[in-house]
Amino acid sequence: MPLVPASRVGRASHAGLTVRDLPASERPRERLVALGAEALSEQELLCCILGRGIAGESVLVTAQRLLKAFGDVRGIAEASVEQLAEVRGVGPAKAVQLKASAELARRVAKPRSSGPHPIDTAEAAAALLQPRLAEKKKEHFLALLLDARHHLIRISPIAVGSLSASLVHPRELFKEAIAASAACVIIAHNHPSGDPAPSEHDVTLTKRLVQAGKLLGIEVLDHLVIGSRECTSLKALGLIT
């Protein structure tokens, strides 16, 4: 069965055709079954995820519109649910499908672990967090919740947005830690600028959270600031003792 160039699908969408108007051998789902997912264009793969278009408009057009809005599939994966839902033909339900697909792809790309390893260095924590935070367009504050042997219990999102005192409050962090029966935590956030140098506010926030942890008996082991390629450990800078 000959491969159908992606440009042909693109032309079909401009012509106002729906997927049903295409020959069965050229429809994205049928091509995936017959040839494997690797044979499909990005537009066709998006069609498989989205399923259907909207009244009077093919899913081919919706997929094409997504690629135009966000540049490529990486841009689509990095967009928020709200941003995706604003694209005509997507909406909240399909936006969630797209985000779920992107997260599955991210998890598949992670190497399999042969067993639990203690996260007891900034490098070990950064290896977990860099792929998750480096390309975010907003500041994301996360916590690695660890047991007494520094094995990961889970990664807990704490806040998204400007890390103000009201947004990142000790109760938000330690509520998660207590619920997970964590013995200690490593906290982290990204700088969308790509520069991992901690700000004065980062330092003040760290000291506040470390002090709260001491009162609760949950040690804050480190605070990492994640940049585009590097990260900074506030413990290594001598700011956590």
C-alpha positions as a printed Julia matrix, in Angstrom:
241×3 Matrix{Float64}:
   0.0    0.0    0.0
   1.65   3.31  -1.02
   2.27   6.01   1.56
   0.14   9.12   1.21
   2.17  12.34   1.6
   1.12  14.51   4.51
   0.71  17.41   2.11
  -2.12  15.53   0.43
  -4.02  15.37   3.7
  -3.34  19.07   4.21
  -4.71  19.89   0.75
  -7.77  17.77   1.46
  -8.48  19.78   4.6
  -8.22  23.05   2.71
 -10.62  21.69   0.13
 -13.26  21.24   2.81
 -13.21  17.45   2.78
 -13.88  15.41   5.89
 -12.0   12.26   6.86
 -14.91  10.2    5.52
 -14.47  11.83   2.12
 -10.97  10.35   1.85
 -10.42   6.83   0.51
 -10.24   4.35   3.39
  -6.54   3.77   2.73
  -5.8    7.48   3.26
  -7.71   8.02   6.52
  -5.44   8.6    9.53
  -6.82   5.8   11.71
  -6.74   3.23   8.92
  -3.2    4.31   7.93
  -2.04   3.9   11.51
  -3.43   0.37  11.71
  -2.01  -0.61   8.33
   1.37   1.14   8.43
   2.12   1.93  12.06
   2.06   5.23  13.9
   5.53   6.19  12.65
   4.19   6.49   9.08
   1.74   9.25   9.98
   2.37  12.97   9.79
   1.93  15.16  12.86
  -1.38  16.38  11.47
  -2.62  12.8   11.03
  -1.52  11.8   14.54
  -3.4   14.76  15.96
  -6.47  13.66  14.01
  -6.27  10.24  15.7
  -6.14  11.86  19.14
  -8.89  14.41  18.48
 -11.22  11.87  16.86
 -13.77  14.17  15.27
 -14.09  17.69  14.02
 -16.97  20.03  14.68
 -20.14  20.66  12.7
 -19.23  21.73   9.19
 -15.51  21.31   9.73
 -13.19  18.33   9.4
 -10.87  17.2   12.19
  -8.13  17.66   9.57
  -8.73  21.39   9.76
  -8.67  21.38  13.56
  -5.34  19.52  13.58
  -3.9   21.94  11.06
  -5.14  24.9   13.11
  -3.42  23.53  16.24
  -0.1   23.2   14.43
  -0.41  26.74  13.11
  -1.32  28.14  16.54
   1.53  26.48  18.46
   4.16  25.93  15.78
   4.7   22.2   16.19
   3.78  19.26  18.41
   6.23  20.39  21.1
   4.43  23.7   21.27
   1.11  21.87  21.55
   2.49  19.68  24.36
   3.74  22.72  26.28
   0.49  24.68  25.94
  -1.92  24.76  28.86
  -5.35  23.14  28.78
  -6.86  26.63  28.69
  -4.73  27.67  25.7
  -5.57  24.51  23.79
  -9.28  24.81  24.54
  -9.35  28.28  22.98
  -8.49  26.86  19.54
 -11.59  26.5   17.4
 -12.6   22.87  17.15
 -10.78  21.77  20.32
 -12.65  22.8   23.47
 -12.05  21.56  27.05
 -12.56  17.82  26.49
 -10.19  17.53  23.52
  -7.69  19.83  25.25
  -7.55  17.33  28.11
  -7.03  14.49  25.6
  -4.09  16.36  24.07
  -2.48  17.07  27.45
  -2.94  13.47  28.55
  -1.31  12.23  25.33
   1.64  14.61  25.83
   2.12  13.43  29.42
   2.06   9.78  28.36
   4.72  10.55  25.75
   6.85  12.28  28.39
   6.58   9.31  30.74
   7.41   6.81  27.99
  10.55   8.84  27.2
  11.81   8.46  30.78
  14.27   5.58  31.26
  12.95   2.65  33.24
  14.32   2.38  36.73
  15.74  -0.9   37.95
  14.47  -0.09  41.43
  14.08   2.74  43.91
  17.18   4.89  44.36
  17.6    7.43  47.11
  17.35  11.05  46.03
  20.07  12.41  48.24
  21.89  14.83  45.93
  20.94  17.91  43.94
  21.98  16.05  40.79
  19.57  13.19  41.46
  16.71  15.61  42.11
  17.55  17.68  39.04
  17.5   14.58  36.85
  13.85  14.11  37.82
  12.84  17.74  37.63
  14.75  19.23  34.69
  12.66  17.5   31.98
   9.48  18.43  33.82
  10.22  22.11  34.42
  12.85  23.4   31.99
  10.49  24.41  29.16
   7.58  25.74  31.23
   6.39  29.23  30.31
   5.17  29.99  33.84
   6.8   29.4   37.21
   5.9   26.01  38.64
   6.65  25.14  42.26
   7.02  21.41  42.99
   8.02  19.28  45.93
   9.74  15.91  45.95
   8.17  14.13  48.91
  10.66  11.64  50.35
  10.6    8.92  52.99
  13.17   8.54  55.77
  15.6    6.83  53.35
  15.18   9.6   50.8
  13.2    7.38  48.42
  10.64   9.25  46.36
   7.04   8.95  47.51
   5.71  11.28  44.83
   6.23  14.59  43.07
   3.62  17.03  44.27
   2.69  20.25  42.4
   2.31  23.09  44.9
   1.68  26.26  42.89
   1.77  27.77  39.41
   2.45  31.43  38.72
   4.46  34.14  40.39
   5.9   32.69  43.59
   4.43  35.25  45.93
   4.21  34.71  49.67
   0.47  34.16  49.4
   0.82  31.59  46.61
   3.61  29.49  48.11
   2.6   29.34  51.75
   4.14  26.78  54.12
   0.73  25.22  54.72
   0.4   24.34  51.0
   3.73  22.55  50.96
   3.52  20.77  54.3
  -0.13  19.79  53.86
   1.07  17.63  50.96
   4.07  16.34  52.9
   1.97  15.37  55.93
  -0.66  13.66  53.76
   2.1   11.56  52.16
   3.78  10.81  55.52
   6.97  12.32  54.1
  10.01  12.56  56.34
  11.68  15.23  54.23
  11.21  17.23  51.04
  13.19  18.78  48.23
  11.48  21.84  46.81
  12.03  23.24  43.33
  10.77  25.83  40.9
  11.72  26.97  37.42
  12.7   30.33  36.02
  10.99  30.76  32.62
  13.78  33.17  31.65
  16.15  30.18  31.63
  18.48  31.77  34.2
  18.77  29.53  37.29
  20.25  32.24  39.53
  18.07  32.52  42.68
  16.39  35.86  43.37
  16.21  37.56  46.76
  12.63  36.37  46.98
  13.74  32.78  46.32
  16.18  33.03  49.22
  13.58  34.56  51.56
  11.0   31.92  50.62
  13.51  29.13  51.18
  14.39  30.31  54.67
  10.71  30.61  55.54
   9.94  27.06  54.37
  13.02  25.6   56.06
  12.0   27.17  59.37
   8.43  25.89  59.05
   9.76  22.42  58.28
  11.87  22.41  61.42
   8.81  23.23  63.52
   6.89  20.34  61.91
   9.75  17.86  61.93
   9.88  17.64  58.13
  13.31  18.6   56.83
  13.69  20.72  53.7
  16.8   19.14  52.18
  17.27  21.56  49.3
  15.64  24.12  47.03
  16.51  23.86  43.35
  16.02  26.66  40.84
  15.66  25.09  37.39
  16.85  26.94  34.3
  16.75  25.94  30.65
  19.97  23.91  30.84
  21.26  24.19  34.4
  19.93  24.34  37.93
  21.1   25.98  41.13
  21.06  24.32  44.54
  20.43  26.75  47.37
  21.94  24.22  49.75
  25.15  24.2   47.72
  25.2   27.99  48.05
  25.1   27.61  51.83
  21.58  29.01  52.16
  20.13  25.86  53.76
  21.78  24.62  56.94
